[in-house]
Amino acid sequence: MATQASIDKVNMMYVAYYGRPGDPAGVTFWADVVDVAGGVLTAGVLDAFGNSAEYTDRFGSMTNDELIDNLYMQMFNRAADAAGKAFYVDLLTTGGSSLAEIALDIANGAQGSDLTILNNKINVAGYFTAQVAATGADYDSTDIAAAAAILAAVTADPISVVTQKIAVNDYLVDLGGVDSTVTLTTAVDTVKITTAGTVDVINGVVDGDGDGDTSGSTFSIGDSITGNDKSVLKLAVAEGGDAAFATVKDVGTVDLLAGASVGIDFNAVDWTGIGKIQLNKGVNGLDAYFSNLHAGVDLEVGTAVSGSLTVDYTDGHSAWIFSDKGASISYMDGGDIFGLAGAGDDVSAEVWTTAGGVDLNIGNVTYSGAAADSAWFEVTQTQDMAGNVTIGDVSITGFDDIDFYVWNSDHTALSPVANTTIGDITLAVGKSGSISATIYNTGSGTVGNT
């Protein structure tokens, strides 16, 4: 599998050279090629990438002046400045550089608002490609113009990233990836998906009250959203603070799109029948908190963002998961916890009680990391209000630093009647790594091989 760095470079070239999102197979292929080349977009890679029937069909009739202007327009929403245009036209005319090499040079030299626009376009392009892969949509040459138009509407404004990701979701209907989409409005909406077995996407914008202005929110106070267990509620978070209080029922996945690096709080007391909450897309740094969530809802932070999910469940226990971009962490409520990290990434998970006498039951805990990674896993019982702790087998390996704790909220022994039962434990780091581990068990529980 290609590294995220190579995938990012390929996404940049699709935006810069072709002005569109890449198809999943194409992005994967070229990212693997870049990996083999040591992570470098060499002249040979660029020439192969640029020599295509698509280039001939879409750009083959353009003059050299038009080709350079088109590159600037695709990346920055503007024509080339006179000096830059003259320089690159001369390189192209004399054969000093190929058009793909020039596209890379322009992209690498972007700064200020140009760089912001380019990064926003790459963000939306990566989201488009990931959604096509996730839904199995049929993205082919007949969809190129529409996909390019979605990127063309991305500006330096971070809200444009949110709105164009919603546009991606809407377009997936035409690609056959989902059965229908519904877009929430700033008014009070009532949405009911009545057809069983369909995959329907409901799009909303969360404009929290952190800045005192919630006028941009389409996930609104009084909204009532009822899915069919397979429905996907996509909430693009544009501003932090408290989110609107709404009713959400029978939604398979709540998919958060991080439009801003903020903290957002949801009161989920009227959310029932939710399968999973995931944070997989957008900018780094979103911290989402859910209070009053019914037990049994799974959590996931994916590889495309750095962020966290924190949940207070109604049965008296809580969970927090975090991962860096490039890493992933998933928490199955009452089941397994799985973390995967590439070099230099961190993953963390904590599970704790918020009420006395609550048992914590966790499945197997498996983290796999690499050099320069750190891993954190902690289970905490409420001080002097004992409940039992049961954990399956634990395997945390490949990291430089590991922290592993099972204790009470005073970071001492669990209350006298508590039983801690854990399966086999494997904690392994490299030669220069460190392990900090504490397990308290004052009852009749057991710990397997360590």
C-alpha positions as CSV (number, residue, x, y, z in Angstrom):
1,M,0.0,0.0,0.0
2,A,1.3,3.4,-1.0
3,T,2.3,5.9,1.7
4,Q,0.0,8.9,2.4
5,A,2.7,11.3,1.3
6,S,2.7,9.6,-2.2
7,I,-1.1,9.7,-2.3
8,D,-1.1,13.4,-1.5
9,K,1.5,14.1,-4.2
10,V,-0.6,12.2,-6.8
11,N,-3.8,14.0,-5.7
12,M,-1.9,17.3,-6.2
13,M,-0.9,16.4,-9.7
14,Y,-4.4,15.4,-10.7
15,V,-5.6,18.8,-9.5
16,A,-2.7,20.7,-11.1
17,Y,-2.4,18.9,-14.4
18,Y,-5.9,17.6,-15.1
19,G,-8.0,19.9,-12.9
20,R,-10.1,17.0,-11.5
21,P,-10.1,14.4,-8.8
22,G,-8.3,11.2,-9.6
23,D,-10.2,7.9,-9.9
24,P,-9.3,5.4,-7.1
25,A,-7.5,3.0,-9.3
26,G,-5.5,5.8,-10.9
27,V,-4.5,7.4,-7.6
28,T,-3.5,4.0,-6.2
29,F,-1.4,3.1,-9.3
30,W,0.5,6.4,-9.5
31,A,1.0,6.5,-5.7
32,D,2.6,3.1,-5.9
33,V,4.8,4.3,-8.8
34,V,5.9,7.3,-6.7
35,D,6.7,5.1,-3.8
36,V,8.9,2.9,-6.0
37,A,10.7,6.1,-7.1
38,G,11.5,6.9,-3.5
39,G,8.6,9.3,-3.0
40,V,9.8,11.6,-5.7
41,L,7.8,12.8,-8.7
42,T,10.7,12.2,-11.2
43,A,10.7,13.4,-14.8
44,G,9.9,9.9,-16.0
45,V,7.0,9.6,-13.6
46,L,5.6,13.0,-14.7
47,D,6.0,12.2,-18.4
48,A,4.2,8.9,-18.0
49,F,1.5,10.6,-15.9
50,G,1.0,13.4,-18.4
51,N,1.0,11.3,-21.6
52,S,-2.6,10.2,-21.8
53,A,-5.6,10.1,-24.1
54,E,-7.4,12.4,-21.7
55,Y,-4.7,15.1,-22.1
56,T,-5.1,14.9,-25.9
57,D,-8.9,15.0,-25.8
58,R,-9.2,17.9,-23.3
59,F,-6.1,20.0,-23.9
60,G,-4.6,18.9,-27.2
61,S,-5.9,21.8,-29.2
62,M,-4.7,24.5,-26.8
63,T,-1.8,26.8,-27.6
64,N,1.1,27.0,-25.2
65,D,-0.2,30.3,-23.8
66,E,-3.5,28.7,-23.2
67,L,-2.0,25.6,-21.6
68,I,-0.1,27.7,-19.0
69,D,-3.1,29.9,-18.2
70,N,-5.2,26.7,-17.8
71,L,-2.7,25.3,-15.2
72,Y,-3.0,28.5,-13.2
73,M,-6.8,28.4,-13.5
74,Q,-7.0,24.8,-12.3
75,M,-4.8,25.4,-9.3
76,F,-5.5,29.0,-8.3
77,N,-8.7,30.1,-10.0
78,R,-6.8,32.8,-12.0
79,A,-4.8,33.3,-15.1
80,A,-1.0,33.4,-15.0
81,D,0.8,36.6,-14.3
82,A,2.6,38.0,-17.3
83,A,6.2,37.2,-16.1
84,G,5.3,33.7,-15.0
85,K,3.4,33.0,-18.1
86,A,6.3,34.2,-20.4
87,F,8.8,32.1,-18.4
88,Y,6.8,28.9,-18.6
89,V,5.7,29.3,-22.2
90,D,9.3,29.6,-23.2
91,L,10.2,26.4,-21.3
92,L,7.4,24.6,-22.9
93,T,8.1,25.9,-26.4
94,T,11.8,25.2,-26.3
95,G,11.3,21.7,-24.7
96,G,13.1,22.8,-21.5
97,S,10.3,21.2,-19.5
98,S,7.2,19.1,-20.1
99,L,3.8,20.5,-19.2
100,A,3.6,18.0,-16.3
101,E,6.9,19.2,-15.0
102,I,5.8,22.8,-15.3
103,A,2.5,21.9,-13.4
104,L,4.6,20.5,-10.6
105,D,6.9,23.5,-10.5
106,I,4.0,25.9,-10.3
107,A,2.3,23.8,-7.6
108,N,5.5,23.6,-5.5
109,G,6.0,27.4,-5.8
110,A,2.5,28.3,-4.6
111,Q,2.2,30.7,-1.6
112,G,-0.2,32.9,0.1
113,S,-3.8,32.6,-1.1
114,D,-2.7,30.6,-4.1
115,L,-1.4,27.9,-1.7
116,T,-4.6,28.0,0.3
117,I,-6.7,27.5,-2.8
118,L,-4.6,24.7,-4.1
119,N,-4.6,22.9,-0.7
120,N,-8.4,23.3,-0.5
121,K,-8.8,21.8,-3.9
122,I,-6.5,18.9,-3.1
123,N,-8.6,18.3,0.1
124,V,-11.9,18.1,-1.8
125,A,-10.3,16.0,-4.6
126,G,-9.1,13.5,-2.1
127,Y,-12.5,13.4,-0.5
128,F,-14.1,12.8,-3.9
129,T,-11.8,9.9,-4.7
130,A,-12.3,8.3,-1.3
131,Q,-16.1,8.6,-1.6
132,V,-16.0,6.9,-5.0
133,A,-13.9,4.1,-3.6
134,A,-16.2,3.8,-0.5
135,T,-19.5,3.7,-2.4
136,G,-18.3,1.7,-5.5
137,A,-19.6,4.5,-7.8
138,D,-18.8,4.4,-11.5
139,Y,-16.5,7.3,-12.1
140,D,-15.4,7.4,-15.8
141,S,-14.5,9.8,-18.6
142,T,-18.1,11.0,-18.9
143,D,-18.0,12.4,-15.4
144,I,-14.7,14.4,-15.8
145,A,-16.4,17.7,-16.6
146,A,-18.7,17.6,-13.7
147,A,-15.9,16.5,-11.3
148,A,-13.7,19.3,-12.6
149,A,-16.6,21.8,-12.0
150,I,-16.8,20.7,-8.3
151,L,-13.1,21.6,-7.9
152,A,-13.4,24.8,-9.9
153,A,-15.8,26.1,-7.2
154,V,-13.3,25.6,-4.4
155,T,-11.8,28.9,-3.2
156,A,-9.6,30.1,-0.3
157,D,-12.7,30.3,1.9
158,P,-12.8,27.2,4.2
159,I,-16.6,27.1,3.8
160,S,-16.1,26.3,0.1
161,V,-14.4,23.1,1.2
162,V,-17.5,22.2,3.2
163,T,-20.0,23.1,0.4
164,Q,-18.1,21.3,-2.3
165,K,-17.8,18.2,-0.3
166,I,-21.6,18.3,0.0
167,A,-21.6,18.8,-3.8
168,V,-19.6,15.6,-4.0
169,N,-22.1,13.7,-2.0
170,D,-24.9,15.0,-4.2
171,Y,-23.1,14.0,-7.4
172,L,-22.6,10.5,-6.1
173,V,-26.3,9.9,-6.9
174,D,-25.5,10.4,-10.6
175,L,-22.5,8.1,-10.3
176,G,-24.7,5.4,-8.8
177,G,-22.9,5.2,-5.5
178,V,-26.0,6.0,-3.4
179,D,-29.7,5.8,-4.0
180,S,-30.6,9.4,-3.0
181,T,-29.4,12.4,-1.2
182,V,-31.2,14.9,1.0
183,T,-29.7,18.3,1.8
184,L,-30.9,19.9,5.0
185,T,-31.9,23.6,5.0
186,T,-31.6,26.4,7.6
187,A,-35.3,25.9,8.3
188,V,-36.6,23.1,10.5
189,D,-36.4,19.9,8.5
190,T,-38.2,16.5,8.8
191,V,-36.5,13.7,6.9
192,K,-37.9,10.2,6.8
193,I,-36.3,7.5,4.6
194,T,-39.1,5.0,4.1
195,T,-37.6,2.5,1.6
196,A,-35.8,-0.4,3.2
197,G,-32.4,-1.5,2.0
198,T,-31.4,1.7,0.2
199,V,-28.3,3.8,0.9
200,D,-29.4,7.4,1.3
201,V,-27.1,10.3,2.2
202,I,-28.4,13.2,4.3
203,N,-26.2,16.3,4.2
204,G,-26.0,19.0,6.8
205,V,-23.8,21.8,7.9
206,V,-23.0,22.3,11.6
207,D,-22.4,25.9,12.5
208,G,-21.7,25.8,16.2
209,D,-22.4,28.7,18.5
210,G,-18.7,29.3,19.4
211,D,-18.7,32.6,17.5
212,G,-22.2,33.6,18.5
213,D,-23.5,33.1,15.0
214,T,-25.3,29.9,14.0
215,S,-26.9,31.2,10.8
216,G,-24.9,28.9,8.6
217,S,-26.2,25.7,10.2
218,T,-28.5,23.5,8.3
219,F,-28.4,20.9,11.1
220,S,-30.9,22.9,13.0
221,I,-32.8,23.0,16.3
222,G,-35.9,20.9,15.9
223,D,-34.7,18.9,12.9
224,S,-36.0,15.3,12.8
225,I,-34.0,12.8,10.8
226,T,-35.1,9.2,10.5
227,G,-33.1,6.8,8.4
228,N,-33.5,3.1,7.4
229,D,-30.4,1.7,9.3
230,K,-28.3,2.1,6.2
231,S,-28.6,5.8,5.9
232,V,-25.6,8.1,6.2
233,L,-25.8,11.4,7.9
234,K,-22.9,13.6,6.7
235,L,-22.4,16.6,9.0
236,A,-19.8,19.1,7.8
237,V,-18.5,21.0,10.9
238,A,-17.9,24.7,9.9
239,E,-17.7,26.3,13.4
240,G,-17.1,25.1,16.9
241,G,-19.1,25.4,20.1
242,D,-22.5,23.7,20.8
243,A,-24.2,22.0,17.9
244,A,-28.0,22.3,17.4
245,F,-30.3,20.0,19.3
246,A,-31.9,17.6,16.8
247,T,-33.6,14.2,16.7
248,V,-31.7,11.5,14.8
249,K,-33.0,7.9,14.5
250,D,-32.0,4.7,12.7
251,V,-28.9,6.1,10.9
252,G,-26.2,3.6,10.1
253,T,-23.3,6.1,10.0
254,V,-22.9,9.6,11.2
255,D,-20.0,10.9,9.1
256,L,-18.3,14.0,10.4
257,L,-16.5,16.2,7.8
258,A,-14.0,18.5,9.6
259,G,-14.3,21.9,7.9
260,A,-12.5,23.6,10.7
261,S,-10.0,22.8,13.5
262,V,-12.4,23.3,16.4
263,G,-14.2,21.6,19.2
264,I,-17.9,20.8,18.6
265,D,-20.3,19.4,21.2
266,F,-23.4,17.4,20.4
267,N,-26.2,16.5,22.9
268,A,-27.3,13.1,21.5
269,V,-30.1,12.4,24.0
270,D,-32.5,12.1,21.1
271,W,-30.2,10.0,18.9
272,T,-31.3,6.4,18.8
273,G,-30.5,3.5,16.5
274,I,-27.1,4.9,15.5
275,G,-24.5,2.4,14.2
276,K,-21.3,4.3,14.1
277,I,-19.8,7.8,14.4
278,Q,-16.8,8.4,12.2
279,L,-14.3,11.2,11.6
280,N,-12.5,10.4,8.3
281,K,-12.4,13.6,6.2
282,G,-11.4,17.3,6.3
283,V,-8.9,19.4,8.1
284,N,-6.8,18.3,11.0
285,G,-7.7,19.1,14.6
286,L,-11.5,18.5,15.0
287,D,-12.4,17.4,18.5
288,A,-16.0,16.2,18.6
289,Y,-17.9,15.4,21.9
290,F,-21.2,13.6,22.2
291,S,-23.1,13.5,25.5
292,N,-26.0,11.2,26.3
293,L,-25.3,8.8,23.5
294,H,-27.0,5.4,23.8
295,A,-24.7,2.5,24.3
296,G,-23.6,0.3,21.4
297,V,-22.5,3.1,19.0
298,D,-19.1,2.4,17.6
299,L,-16.4,5.1,16.9
300,E,-13.7,5.6,14.3
301,V,-11.1,8.2,13.4
302,G,-9.7,7.4,10.0
303,T,-6.3,7.9,8.3
304,A,-7.2,11.1,6.4
305,V,-7.4,13.5,9.5
306,S,-5.9,14.1,12.9
307,G,-8.7,14.4,15.5
308,S,-10.6,12.9,18.3
309,L,-14.1,11.6,19.3
310,T,-15.3,11.6,22.9
311,V,-18.5,10.0,24.0
312,D,-20.4,9.9,27.3
313,Y,-22.7,6.9,27.0
314,T,-26.1,6.8,28.8
315,D,-25.2,3.5,30.6
316,G,-22.5,5.2,32.7
317,H,-19.3,4.7,30.7
318,S,-17.3,6.9,28.4
319,A,-14.8,6.5,25.6
320,W,-12.2,8.7,23.9
321,I,-10.2,7.9,20.7
322,F,-7.6,9.9,18.9
323,S,-5.3,9.4,16.0
324,D,-2.9,11.4,13.9
325,K,-3.3,11.8,10.2
326,G,-2.0,8.7,8.6
327,A,-3.1,6.6,11.5
328,S,-6.5,5.2,12.4
329,I,-8.3,4.0,15.6
330,S,-11.6,2.3,16.0
331,Y,-13.6,1.5,19.1
332,M,-16.3,-1.1,19.0
333,D,-18.5,-0.3,22.0
334,G,-18.4,-3.5,24.1
335,G,-16.1,-5.1,21.6
336,D,-12.6,-4.8,20.0
337,I,-10.3,-1.7,19.8
338,F,-8.0,-1.5,16.8
339,G,-5.3,1.0,16.1
340,L,-2.9,1.3,13.1
341,A,-0.2,3.9,12.8
342,G,2.4,4.7,10.1
343,A,5.8,6.2,11.0
344,G,5.6,9.2,13.3
345,D,1.9,8.8,14.1
346,D,0.2,8.5,17.5
347,V,-2.9,6.5,18.4
348,S,-4.8,6.6,21.7
349,A,-7.9,5.2,23.4
350,E,-9.4,5.6,26.8
351,V,-12.4,4.0,28.4
352,W,-13.8,5.0,31.8
353,T,-16.8,4.9,34.0
354,T,-18.8,8.0,34.9
355,A,-21.0,6.2,37.5
356,G,-20.4,3.8,40.3
357,G,-20.9,0.0,39.9
358,V,-20.6,0.0,36.1
359,D,-18.8,-2.9,34.6
360,L,-16.4,-2.3,31.7
361,N,-16.3,-5.0,29.0
362,I,-13.8,-4.6,26.3
363,G,-12.8,-7.1,23.6
364,N,-9.3,-7.6,22.2
365,V,-7.0,-4.5,22.0
366,T,-4.7,-4.5,19.0
367,Y,-2.4,-1.6,18.0
368,S,0.3,-1.9,15.3
369,G,2.8,1.0,14.9
370,A,6.2,2.0,13.6
371,A,9.3,3.9,14.5
372,A,8.6,7.3,16.2
373,D,5.0,6.3,17.0
374,S,3.5,6.4,20.5
375,A,0.5,4.5,21.7
376,W,-1.8,5.1,24.7
377,F,-4.4,2.8,26.2
378,E,-6.1,3.4,29.5
379,V,-9.1,2.0,31.4
380,T,-10.3,3.8,34.5
381,Q,-12.9,2.9,37.0
382,T,-14.7,5.5,39.2
383,Q,-12.9,6.0,42.5
384,D,-14.3,3.9,45.4
385,M,-17.4,2.8,43.3
386,A,-16.3,-0.5,42.0
387,G,-17.3,-2.2,38.9
388,N,-15.5,-5.1,37.2
389,V,-13.1,-4.7,34.2
390,T,-12.9,-7.4,31.6
391,I,-10.5,-7.0,28.6
392,G,-9.6,-9.6,26.0
393,D,-6.1,-10.2,24.6
394,V,-3.9,-7.1,24.3
395,S,-1.2,-6.6,21.6
396,I,0.5,-3.3,21.2
397,T,3.7,-3.6,19.1
398,G,6.0,-1.6,16.9
399,F,5.8,1.7,18.7
400,D,8.6,3.7,20.3
401,D,6.6,4.5,23.3
402,I,3.7,2.7,24.9
403,D,1.5,3.7,27.9
404,F,-0.9,1.0,29.2
405,Y,-2.9,1.6,32.4
406,V,-5.8,-0.2,34.1
407,W,-6.7,1.6,37.4
408,N,-9.2,3.8,39.2
409,S,-9.7,7.6,38.8
410,D,-7.2,8.3,41.6
411,H,-4.6,6.3,39.6
412,T,-4.3,3.8,42.5
413,A,-5.7,0.3,43.0
414,L,-9.3,-0.4,41.9
415,S,-11.8,-0.5,44.7
416,P,-11.6,-3.6,46.9
417,V,-14.5,-5.5,45.4
418,A,-13.5,-4.9,41.8
419,N,-12.2,-7.7,39.6
420,T,-9.9,-7.1,36.7
421,T,-9.7,-9.8,34.1
422,I,-7.4,-9.5,31.1
423,G,-6.2,-12.0,28.5
424,D,-2.7,-12.3,27.3
425,I,-0.7,-9.1,27.1
426,T,2.0,-8.3,24.5
427,L,3.7,-4.9,24.7
428,A,6.7,-4.5,22.5
429,V,8.9,-1.5,21.5
430,G,12.2,-1.0,19.7
431,K,15.6,-0.8,21.4
432,S,15.3,2.9,22.2
433,G,11.6,2.7,23.1
434,S,9.9,2.9,26.5
435,I,6.9,1.1,28.1
436,S,5.0,2.5,31.0
437,A,2.4,0.0,32.3
438,T,0.3,-0.3,35.4
439,I,-2.5,-2.9,36.1
440,Y,-4.3,-2.8,39.5
441,N,-6.4,-5.8,40.5
442,T,-7.6,-6.0,44.1
443,G,-10.4,-8.6,43.5
444,S,-10.4,-12.1,42.1
445,G,-9.7,-11.3,38.5
446,T,-6.8,-12.7,36.5
447,V,-4.2,-11.6,33.9
448,G,-3.0,-14.0,31.3
449,N,0.5,-14.3,29.9
450,T,2.5,-11.1,29.6
